């Protein structure tokens, strides 16, 4: 996999998560903005994010991956999805 393929995938993941967040919060989010520090997104909403990420990207988020830091920014969520998909890269 080339760097451009990885970048495209991350950008696509960020875009899809961003669209979900915009639909739910009526706000457009930059990739590095802390969603929870903004006060717009609550820890309860984090569970909606987990369900969305799992259903949309076909990954399972469990154990240590359920840490709030993995859902704090668009960038951290896209990194999590990319990492969780890593085992299926050849599928």
C-alpha positions, 0 to 999 in steps of 0.5 A, spaced: 500 500 500 502 506 498 502 512 502 497 516 497 492 510 498 493 510 506 492 518 505 486 517 501 483 512 506 484 516 512 481 522 508 475 518 506 474 515 513 475 522 516 470 525 511 464 520 513 465 521 520 465 528 519 458 527 515 455 523 521 458 528 526 455 534 522 448 531 521 448 530 529 451 536 531 449 541 525 457 543 526 462 542 521 468 539 525 476 540 523 480 533 523 484 536 530 478 539 534 477 536 540 469 534 540 469 533 547 472 539 550 468 543 545 462 542 549 458 540 543 459 532 544 458 528 550 461 522 553 454 519 552 454 521 544 461 517 544 457 511 544 453 513 538 460 514 535 462 507 537 456 504 534 457 508 527 464 507 527 463 499 527 457 499 523 460 504 517 467 501 517 466 494 519 470 494 525 469 492 532 471 497 538 473 493 544 477 493 550 482 498 550 480 501 544 474 504 547 478 509 550 475 516 550 481 519 546 480 514 540 474 518 539 476 525 541 477 528 534 476 526 527 483 524 526 483 520 532 477 516 530 480 515 523 487 512 525 483 507 530 479 505 524 485 504 520 489 501 525 483 496 526 482 495 519 490 493 518 489 486 519 484 485 514 488 490 509 489 484 504 481 482 504 
